[in-house]
Amino acid sequence: MRVRPTVGLFWATTAVYVAIGLYLSVGHGYLMGDSLSRVAAARSVMFSRDPHLAAIGFIFTPLTAIAQLPTVFLGQWWVSLTSWGVTGTLMSAPFMAGAVVQMYKIGRDRGVPPWLMWTVTLVFALNPMVLFYGANGMSEAPFLFCACWAARRLIRWCSTDDVHDLVGAGLALGLGYLARYDALAAAGFVTLFVLGVGLFRHGRSGIRGTWRQALLDAVLVALPSALAFLGWAFTSWLITGQALQQFSSTYGNASILEQSGGGAVDPLDAFGYSLAEIFVMGPALPVLLPVVLILALQRRDLEVAASTLLFGSLLLFATYTFVAGQTFPFLRFYFSALPLMALAVYQLAPPRGQLHARRPGPYLHDRPPTRPIRPPIAALAATSMVVSAGVTGVLMLDPQLSVQQFALRAVVFPDRPGPDETAAHARRIVASFQTEREIADYIDSLNLPRGSVLMDTVYGFAVFTATERPDTFVIPSDEDFTGILNRPAENGVRYILAVPNTGRGESDAVNRRFPTLYDDGGDVATLELEIPNTGDNQPTWRLYRVY
């Protein structure tokens, strides 16, 4: 039986990303904190003292944690699945493979030469950032999949006018919101785009008919995102009393920025930095995009406008939030430059062939017969993709441009000479969460009863993912956490895990209840053990015995 190319492509790339993820995590202990915290959220749903679905939390988007629930369930027999973040890898790998498949399908829909389609697809799949984020369990993989899926459906709708394509784009954006909040910006711009196209297409129907039909199209594409936003906010408000915890909670992004001293200071410098990050992700974009836009105007090619607006809105949102001081200088926030560059290579070629549509709309656009892209131009465009991947790979190791990825040098090139301070910093990053695994092992060895250790998961999430006895810990997602925090001794707590009351430690619930506990026990406990941390930007832990 012959296997379809997309099926083979999906499973092959999934296997590659899983292998890389295991190599980084289990092989070298290199884990991303955001990824591991989602593993902890999923584990708290099933195996905390108080397991319930709301334990997943409402500060960050739920998709990455929810998608891990089946594999986290297996962690009750094999704790290494959670302690090494393997469940995160098993989540991100198929999502990133799905993004690769969407990239392949966009090229096929465009009618580009097969060799160019495969070149762009494989170079996209093997781009160093795609390899890394397909492997590390972060939210970038599901978000990129949703963005590429939405782009493909929106591009198709421009030619087919098929309601299925329009609804597909809307569903992809709605699901994308549950992966990253950035999708809301794309949904807004796409809705305006669909409304504008509808007004132009239906312009001969009279003012009333034009607006009615255009608004119907806009509602179809916007509704899934609106429902995702309102549903998530309402559920959060119903359970926690706060609709937008990302902004209002002491654990939210705004608090993290304030406590960590992150965010941009000078808007002009921040704007320049954002442009540099876009270049790192899409080095050929400054050359390709203007050419493609000019060709689109000449051809009256609406497909180019659709993809450029979708991914461009994500880049605009990332740039604006960083310039406004609302986000960190993370390269991954500019990921959309990569698929935008890949689509620009496709769109140098004119659209060829007819698209199959389930239900073609009245404004089905027949593609006129055109000459294929000239081989030298196609070869030059493909070469630009290959070279861009190399440029991205080199700049990923720059600590100024790639603050979250440059530590890969300690894994990929451990013997390469470099500045002593930078190399040591990279090694500390790779060693992050090793101490927390050792703490979990030590506490497990004490054979404590259920609910014996009080801990916040601001920093303690890595301890919670590594323990073989998660119900030993009292954590904030437990409904009785506040009562136990107020009277730990009376509620059977024997130990408290404490972190310094500085930086992000200021949001730690233990520090907010007992501000001096880390220094002197806060009149409720005595120091049992101090554990220096080998990881970068990780706290020195203190284990206090409650009296």
N, C-alpha and C positions, 0 to 999 in steps of 0.2 A: 504493500500500500504506500502510495506516494504521500510524503508529508508536505503540507503547505509551507511555503517559505516563511510566512509570518510565525507559524508554530515553531519551526526549527530555530528561527531567530530569537524568539522569546525565551525558549528553554536554554539555548546556548548562552545568551547574555545573562540570564538569571544565574546559571552555573558559574559564570566568570565572576559576577559580583559577589556571590556567596563565598566563593573560594578566596577572593581578596578580603572580604570581611572577616573570615576565620583567620586568615594570615595576620591581619592587623590586630584583631582582638585577642584571640586565643594564643596566637603565635608570639605577639609582642606586647600584649596588654595595652594597646593603643585604643582608647575609648573616648567618645565624645560625650561631654556631660549632658547636653540637651537630649541626646539619644538615650542615655542610661536613665535619665529622670522619667522618660516616657515608659521605659520598662518598669520602673518602680510604680508608676501610676497604674499600669495594667496589673501588676502583681498585687497591689493593694485592693483591687476590685475582687480578687479571688481568694487571697491567702492572708490578709491582715486579720487582726483580732475582730474586726467588724467589717466583713466583706459585703460590699454593696456597689452597685453600678456607679452611683454618684461619687464614689471614692476616686474616680478617674480625674476629678478636678475640673474646674471651669475657667482657669486662668489662660491656659493654652488650648489650642484646637485639639479635638479628641480623636481624629482619624488615625494618627500614628499609634496611639495607645490601644484603641479598639481593635485595629487590625492585628495586634499582637496577642490578643486574648487566647486564641487557640494554642499558640506555641507556648505562651506563658503557663497555660494549664499543664503542659508537659513538664514544666519546671519543678513540680512537686516531687518528681522522681529523679530529675537530673538538674540540680541547681545551677550547674555551669551554663545552662541556657540563659539564665538571667544574670548571673554574676559577671559573665563575660560579654553581655549584650548581644548574644547570638540571636535572640528573638527579634531584636531590632534589625539585624542583617537579613533575617528571613522575611521581614516586612518590606524593607527598602529595595531589596534585589528585584523581586518581581514587578514592583511599581516602576523602577527605572527601566527594566526590560520592556515594560509596556510603553514607556515614552519612546524607546528606540523603535518599537513596532509602529507607533504612530508616525514617527519620522519617515519610516520606510513607506507607509501608506500615503503620506502626503506627496512624496516623490512619484509614486505610482499614479495617484490621481492627477498629478500635473502632466504626466506623459513624458517625463524626461527619459533620456536613454538609460537602459538598465545598468550600464557600467557606472554612470554618474549617480544613479539612485543608490546603488550598493556602496559606492565610495563614500558618499555623504553619510549614509546610514552607519557604516562601520566606523568612520572617523568620529562621528558623533558618539557612538557607543563606547569607543575607546578613548575619548577625551579624558585626560587625567581627572578633571573635576567630576565627570560622570562616573568614572570608575570609583572614585573615593566616596561620593555621596550615594552611589548605588550600593555600597558595601557597609556604610557606617550607621545605618538605622535612623538617620535624621529625616525631618519632614520634607526636605527638598525633593526626594524621590517621588512621593505621592503627589506633591504639588506640581512638579515638572510633568508628570504623566497627565494630570488633569489639564494643565495649560496646553500641552501638545494635542491632547484629545479635543479640547475646545477649539483650538486653532484649525485643526483638520475639518471639523464639522462646520465651522464658520466659513472657511474657504469653500467648501463644497456648496454651502447654501448660496453663496454668491452666484454660482452657476446653475444649480438645480432648482432653487426656490422651493426645495422640499422641506415641509414642516418637520420631518424626522431629523433632518440635519440641524435645523434651528433648535429643536428641543434637545438634541444631543449636545449642542454647544452649551445650552443653558444648564443641563444636568452636570456637565463636566465642570463648569464654573461653580455650581453649587457645591459639588463634592470637593472642589479645590478650596473653597472657603473653610471646610472642615479640616483641611490640611494646613493651610496658612491663611491668615487674615488678609494678606495682600490680594487674594483673589477678588475681594470685594471691589477694589479699584478697577480691576480688569472687567468685572461684571458691569460696572457703571459705564465705562467707556464703550463696551460692546453693545450695551443697550442703546446708547445714543447713536452708535453706528447703524444698528439695525433700524432704528427709528428714522434716521436720515435716509437710508437706502429705501425704506418703505415709502417715505414721502415722495421721493424722486420717482420711484417705480409707479406708484398709484396716482401720480399727479393729474392724470386725465380723468379721474373718477369724480371730480368735484371736491370742494374743500371738505365737506362732511365725510364723504366716502373715503377720501385720502387719509384723513386723520384716523378714522375708525380702523382701517386695515393696517395702517402703519403702527398704530398703538397696539393692536392685537399681536403683531409680530414682536414688538418690543416687550410686551408682557410675557410672551412665551419664553423668551430668552432670559428675562430678568427674574421670573417667578422662582425657579429653584434656589437662586442665591438669596433672594428675599426670605424665602421660607427657612433656609439654613441659618441665616442671620437671626431672624426673629425667633425661630425655634430654639436655637442655642442660648440666646439672651434670655428668653422667657424661662427656660428650664433652669438656668443659672439663678435667675431672680427668685423663682419658686422655691429652690432648695437652699440658697445661700442668702437671699435678700439683696443681692447685687447682680444687676444685669450684665455689666461689662467689667468683670473682675480683672481683665487685662490692664485696665487703667486705674481701677479703684482699690484693688486689693494690695495689701502690704507685700504680697508675693508677686505682684504683677510687674509688667515690663517697665512701667514708669518708676516704680520703687527700685527695681534692679539697676536701672540707669543711674539713679540718684545715689544709691549705696555704693556702686562700683566706680563712680566717677567717669562713666562712659558718656557717649554722645559727642557730637561736634561742638566746637567752641566758636570758631570763625566760619560764618556761612560761605564766604568765598573759597576758603581752603577746603571746606567740606564739599563744595561743588566740584572743585578740581579733583579731589580724591575720588568722588563718585565717577567722574569721567575716566579716571585711571582704572578703576575697578571694571568699568564696562569694557575698556580696552583689553584688560587681562582676560575677560571671559570671551570677547569677540574681537580679536586683533584685526581681522579683515573687514569688520563691519564699517569703519569709516570710509572705506573705498567701495565696498559692495553695495551698501544701502542707497547712496545717492544715485548710482547707476541703475539699480533696480527700480527706484521710484520714477526716474525719467522714462525708462522703458515702459513702465506701467501707464504713465500718462499718454505715451504715444499709442499704446495698444488698447487703452481704456480697460485696463485689467484691474477689476475690483478685488480680485483675490489678494493682490499685493497689499492693498489698503487694509484688508481684514487682518492679515497676520501681523503687519507692522503696527497696527493700532493695538492689537491685543498684547503683544510682547512689549511694545513701546510704552504702554500704560503701566506695565509692571516695573519697567526701568524708571519711568517718571516717578512712580510712587516711592520706589526705593531711594531715589535721589532726593526727593522732597523730604522724606522722613529723616534722612540723615542730615541734610542741611538744617532742618528744624530742630536738630538735637534730640530726636525721638528714638533713634536706633544706634546700634554699635557699628563700627567700621568693618563689617564682615563681607568678605568677597561673595559668599553664597547668596546674599541678597540681590546680587546682580546676575544671577544664573540665566535669566531670560535672554541675555545678550547672545548666548550660545545657540539656542534654537532659532532666534531671529537671524543670526548669521547663516545657519544651515539652510533656512528657507530662502534667504537671499540668493544662495548658490542655485537652488532649484529654480527660482523665479527669474534668473537671467534667461532661462529658456522660456519660450512662449508656451502657453497651455495647449496641449494637443490631445486629441481623442475626446470621446464623449463619456461623461460620468453616468454611471448607472444610478438611478434614483428610484426609491420605493414609490414615491408619490410626487412626481414632478409638478411644480407649481406653475401658475400661468406665466411667470416670468423666467421660465427655463431658458438659459442662455446657451445656445448651440455654439460650440467652439469651431470657428472656421478653420479649414485646412491651412496649416502653416508649415514653413520649413523648420526642421529641427535646429536646435542650437548648433552653431558651428563647432566642430571638434576642437580647434585651438582655444576657443573661448571657454568651452566646457572643461578642457584640461587645465587651463589657467585657474578657473574657479575652483576646481577640485584640489589643485595644488595649494591654493590659498587656505582651504580647510585643513589640509594636512599640516601646513606650516603653522597655522594658528594653534592647532593642538599642541605642537611643540613649544610655542611661545607661552601658552597657558601653563604647560607643565613646568617650564623654567621659572616663571613668575610666581607660581604657587609656592615655591620654596623661599620667596622673599619675605622676611618677617614684617616689613612695612606694609606691603600690599596684600599679604595673605596671613593675617594674624592667627587664623584658626587652622591653617593647613601646613604652614612651613615646618612644623615638627615632623612631617613625613620624611624630611631629610635624615632624621635619626634612625628611621626604619629602612628607607630605601638605600641611602648612602651612609651607613654608619661609620665608615672609615674615611670618608671624604674630609679633608682638612677644611677648617673654617674658623671664624672668630670664636675664641674660647667661650665668651659669654653667650653667644647665639647658640652654639652647640650644646652648652650646658642647659640652656633654657629649653631647647628642643627635647633633650633627654628627660627633663623634669615633666614636661607636658605628657610625654609618652608614659611616664611612671604614674600619672594621675590615677587615683582610685585604688592603687595597690595597697595603700595604708588602710583604706576603708574595708577592703576584703580581709585584711588581717584582723581588724577590729571585729568584724562579723565572725570570723573563725574563733577568736578568743571568747566572745560572748557565748557562742554556741557551745564551747567546751565547758562552760560553767553549769550547763544543764538547768537553767533557770526556769521557773514556772511561767505560765502564760501571763503577759502584761507586766513583766518585771522591769523592763527598761524603757524609760521615757526619752523620746528623741523627736526633734523636728526634722523634716526631710529637706530643709533648705540646702544643707550639705549632707544630710544623712541618707539621701536616697541611694547612694552607692553602698552603704552598709545594708540597707533593706533589700537590695537586689541580690546581695551576696550571702545573706544568712540562710541556713537550712531550716531555721525555725522562725519564720516571720511573725508568728503570733506572740513571740516573746516581747515584741516592741509595741509601745503605745505611740501612735503617730497621729498627726493632725486630721487625717481623714476619718479616724474613729469618732463616732458621734459623741462618745463620752470623754473625748480628749480634754476639753476645757475643765471639766470637773476633776479629772485625775491630775491635771496640771496644777490646779489650785490646792489640792491636798494629796500630794504624791504618797506620803507614808501611809495615810489612812486607806489608800486604794491599792496597797500591795506593791507599790513601786520600790524596787531595791536599788536601782542604779539610774543615774541620769547622764546621758551623753551630751557634753556641752562644747560649744565653740566660742571663740572670742566675740565679745559684744562690739564688734567694729565691722565696717563694710557691710557685706551682705548678712553678716551675723546679727545686725541690728533688727532684721526682720524675723529672726528665729524666735519662735513662741516661748521657748524656755528663757531666753534673755529678756524678752518683754515682760514676762511674769516675775523673773528673779534677775534683775539687772546686774547684780554683783556675783551671781552664782559661779561664773567661770573663774573669777579672781579668788573668792573666799568661801564658796559654798552657799552663799545667800541664806545662811542660818537654817538650811534644810538638809545639808549633806556635807560630807568630808571627802577630800581628794583621795581617790583610790589609785589612779593611774594617769600619767600624762603620756600621750602618744604623738611624737613629732611626725610630721607629714612629709613624705618623699615627693608628693605631687606638686605641680606648679599651681600657685594661687589657691592652694587648699589649706585649711586651718590646722593648727595643732590641736588635737582633740584632748579633752580631759574627761575621764570617767569618774563620776562622783558616786559615793555610796550614801544612800538616803538613811537618815537616822530618825 
